[in-house]
Amino acid sequence: MKKLGVFAIIACVLLMMGSCGNKSEKVPFDNGDSAAVANADPTIYGICGEATSMNTLQLITDMGDTLNIDMSVAQENGHVYGGVQPGDRMAVLANNDRSEAELIINQATLLGNWVMPNPLDGSDEVGISIKEGGIAESIDQGSIAYKTWRLNRGKLEIVQIREGGSEEEETYYYDIVKLGADSLVYKDGDELYEYSRQKPKEDQHKIELEDADKEFFM
């Protein structure tokens, strides 16, 4: 009986050791880092280089790399927004080896004051000011206060607050349809927003008066 008891104890010890060994081979607990990596924005940011040609974008990335990216696919699909100009800051969505661009956005062209006629009565201009550093501001809009903007996976992300409501921040994602020197168009589903670049208001003293008829003074 004593021998059987000793054997039973040894068997239990070996079983516990074996189970501990199995635990050490398991995948560590996922603390969320893997999900963060999977959801990370794959956009490549950088400056358009001087060696940029008709079909090739030279991009000096924020990480210090110099990439020569084929723009043919993006150009054929009409996914080059804002043009390509050396010295401008660019946002690029590319394939896995970063050799071909799928979408290009010129952030320098995106900056500025963008307005449209007031959709309520068309009497005044309302819009959005897109500034450096991710700052966004409303232009003559009393009910909406824009806070921030950024590019996320090729979409324009805008954070705003509806004044007079819950005062909670709301985040919207828009697909850029058109971006040029004087025009910005983006959409949210079927709703289209068409802006033009705001022109500086002329000073009153610069307005030229029409020449009066000489007979008026005779």
C-alpha positions as CSV (number, residue, x, y, z in Angstrom):
1,M,0.0,0.0,0.0
2,K,2.8,2.4,0.9
3,K,4.5,1.7,-2.5
4,L,1.2,2.4,-4.3
5,G,1.0,5.7,-2.4
6,V,4.5,6.7,-3.4
7,F,3.8,5.9,-7.1
8,A,0.6,7.8,-7.0
9,I,2.4,10.9,-5.7
10,I,5.1,10.6,-8.4
11,A,2.5,10.3,-11.1
12,C,0.7,13.4,-9.9
13,V,4.0,15.4,-9.8
14,L,4.8,14.3,-13.4
15,L,1.3,15.2,-14.6
16,M,1.6,18.7,-13.0
17,M,5.0,19.3,-14.6
18,G,3.6,18.2,-18.0
19,S,0.7,20.5,-17.7
20,C,3.0,23.4,-16.8
21,G,5.1,22.7,-19.9
22,N,2.1,22.8,-22.1
23,K,1.1,26.2,-20.7
24,S,4.5,27.7,-21.5
25,E,4.0,26.8,-25.2
26,K,0.7,28.6,-25.5
27,V,0.4,32.0,-27.3
28,P,0.7,34.8,-24.8
29,F,-2.4,36.7,-23.8
30,D,-3.4,39.3,-26.5
31,N,-3.3,42.6,-24.7
32,G,-4.7,44.5,-27.8
33,D,-1.4,45.4,-29.4
34,S,-2.0,43.0,-32.3
35,A,-5.4,44.6,-33.0
36,A,-3.8,48.1,-32.9
37,V,-1.2,47.0,-35.5
38,A,-3.9,45.5,-37.7
39,N,-6.0,48.7,-37.6
40,A,-3.1,51.1,-38.0
41,D,-3.3,53.6,-40.8
42,P,-1.1,52.3,-43.7
43,T,-0.8,55.7,-45.3
44,I,2.7,56.8,-46.1
45,Y,3.4,60.5,-45.4
46,G,6.3,62.5,-46.8
47,I,7.5,65.3,-49.1
48,C,7.4,65.1,-52.8
49,G,11.0,65.0,-54.1
50,E,12.7,66.9,-57.0
51,A,13.2,63.6,-58.9
52,T,9.4,63.2,-59.4
53,S,8.5,62.5,-63.0
54,M,5.3,62.1,-65.0
55,N,4.6,58.6,-63.8
56,T,6.9,58.2,-60.8
57,L,6.6,59.9,-57.4
58,Q,9.8,60.4,-55.4
59,L,8.6,60.5,-51.8
60,I,10.9,61.4,-48.9
61,T,9.0,59.8,-46.1
62,D,8.7,61.1,-42.5
63,M,10.8,58.1,-41.5
64,G,13.7,59.3,-43.7
65,D,13.3,56.8,-46.5
66,T,13.3,57.8,-50.2
67,L,10.8,55.9,-52.2
68,N,10.2,55.9,-56.0
69,I,6.6,55.0,-56.4
70,D,4.9,54.2,-59.7
71,M,1.8,56.4,-60.0
72,S,0.3,54.7,-63.1
73,V,-2.5,52.8,-61.3
74,A,-3.6,55.9,-59.3
75,Q,-3.5,58.1,-62.4
76,E,-5.6,55.6,-64.4
77,N,-8.2,55.4,-61.7
78,G,-8.3,59.1,-61.1
79,H,-7.0,58.8,-57.6
80,V,-4.4,61.5,-57.7
81,Y,-5.9,64.5,-55.8
82,G,-4.4,67.9,-55.6
83,G,-1.6,67.3,-58.1
84,V,2.0,66.4,-57.6
85,Q,4.5,69.3,-56.9
86,P,8.0,68.9,-55.5
87,G,8.2,70.3,-52.0
88,D,4.5,69.6,-51.2
89,R,3.5,67.3,-48.4
90,M,1.9,64.1,-49.7
91,A,-0.2,61.3,-48.3
92,V,0.0,58.0,-50.3
93,L,-1.7,54.6,-50.1
94,A,0.4,52.0,-51.8
95,N,0.7,48.3,-52.3
96,N,2.5,46.0,-49.8
97,D,6.0,46.6,-51.1
98,R,5.3,50.3,-51.6
99,S,6.2,50.2,-55.3
100,E,2.8,51.3,-56.7
101,A,0.5,54.0,-55.5
102,E,-3.2,53.3,-55.2
103,L,-4.2,56.8,-54.0
104,I,-2.3,60.1,-53.6
105,I,-3.5,63.2,-51.8
106,N,-1.6,66.5,-51.9
107,Q,-2.0,67.8,-48.4
108,A,-0.6,71.2,-49.3
109,T,-3.4,71.7,-51.8
110,L,-6.0,70.6,-49.2
111,L,-5.0,73.4,-46.8
112,G,-7.0,76.6,-47.0
113,N,-10.5,78.1,-46.6
114,W,-13.2,76.3,-48.5
115,V,-16.7,77.8,-48.9
116,M,-20.0,77.2,-50.6
117,P,-23.3,79.2,-50.8
118,N,-25.4,78.8,-47.7
119,P,-27.7,75.8,-48.4
120,L,-30.5,77.5,-46.5
121,D,-30.9,80.7,-48.6
122,G,-27.7,81.0,-50.7
123,S,-27.1,84.5,-49.4
124,D,-23.9,84.0,-47.6
125,E,-20.9,81.7,-47.9
126,V,-20.3,79.0,-45.3
127,G,-17.6,76.4,-45.1
128,I,-14.5,75.0,-43.4
129,S,-11.0,76.1,-42.9
130,I,-8.4,73.3,-43.1
131,K,-5.2,74.4,-41.4
132,E,-1.8,73.0,-40.7
133,G,-1.4,70.9,-37.6
134,G,-4.7,69.1,-38.0
135,I,-6.7,72.2,-37.0
136,A,-10.2,72.8,-38.6
137,E,-12.4,75.8,-38.1
138,S,-15.9,76.7,-39.2
139,I,-16.5,79.6,-41.6
140,D,-19.7,81.5,-40.8
141,Q,-21.5,78.5,-39.4
142,G,-23.3,79.1,-36.2
143,S,-24.5,75.5,-35.6
144,I,-21.4,73.6,-36.4
145,A,-17.9,74.0,-34.9
146,Y,-15.2,72.1,-36.7
147,K,-12.3,71.0,-34.4
148,T,-9.8,68.8,-36.1
149,W,-9.0,67.0,-39.4
150,R,-6.7,64.3,-40.7
151,L,-6.3,61.8,-43.5
152,N,-7.1,58.3,-42.5
153,R,-6.8,55.4,-45.0
154,G,-7.4,57.8,-47.8
155,K,-10.5,59.4,-46.3
156,L,-10.8,62.9,-44.9
157,E,-11.7,62.6,-41.2
158,I,-13.3,65.6,-39.6
159,V,-14.2,66.1,-35.9
160,Q,-17.0,68.6,-35.1
161,I,-19.4,69.7,-32.5
162,R,-23.0,70.7,-33.1
163,E,-23.6,73.7,-31.0
164,G,-26.8,73.8,-29.0
165,G,-27.0,70.0,-29.0
166,S,-25.2,67.5,-26.8
167,E,-21.9,69.3,-27.2
168,E,-20.3,65.9,-27.9
169,E,-17.6,65.5,-30.5
170,E,-18.7,63.7,-33.7
171,T,-16.3,62.1,-36.2
172,Y,-17.2,61.9,-39.9
173,Y,-15.3,60.2,-42.7
174,Y,-15.5,61.6,-46.2
175,D,-14.3,60.3,-49.6
176,I,-12.5,62.9,-51.6
177,V,-14.0,63.2,-55.1
178,K,-12.1,66.2,-56.4
179,L,-9.3,68.3,-55.2
180,G,-7.7,71.1,-57.2
181,A,-6.3,74.6,-56.8
182,D,-9.8,76.2,-56.5
183,S,-12.1,73.3,-55.8
184,L,-12.7,70.6,-53.2
185,V,-15.5,68.0,-53.4
186,Y,-16.0,65.2,-50.9
187,K,-18.9,62.9,-50.1
188,D,-20.5,61.0,-47.3
189,G,-22.5,58.2,-48.8
190,D,-24.8,59.9,-51.4
191,E,-24.4,63.4,-50.0
192,L,-22.0,65.5,-51.9
193,Y,-20.2,68.6,-50.5
194,E,-18.9,71.0,-53.2
195,Y,-16.6,73.8,-52.1
196,S,-14.5,76.5,-53.8
197,R,-11.5,78.2,-52.4
198,Q,-12.5,81.4,-50.6
199,K,-11.3,84.5,-52.4
200,P,-10.0,87.5,-50.3
201,K,-12.5,90.2,-50.1
202,E,-11.7,93.4,-52.0
203,D,-11.2,96.5,-50.0
204,Q,-13.7,99.2,-50.7
205,H,-11.1,101.7,-51.7
206,K,-9.8,99.4,-54.4
207,I,-13.1,99.3,-56.2
208,E,-13.0,101.3,-59.3
209,L,-15.9,103.6,-60.0
210,E,-17.3,103.8,-63.6
211,D,-16.4,106.8,-65.5
212,A,-19.3,109.4,-65.4
213,D,-20.8,110.7,-68.5
214,K,-19.3,114.2,-69.3
215,E,-22.7,115.5,-70.3
216,F,-23.8,115.0,-66.7
217,F,-21.6,117.9,-65.6
218,M,-22.5,120.2,-68.5
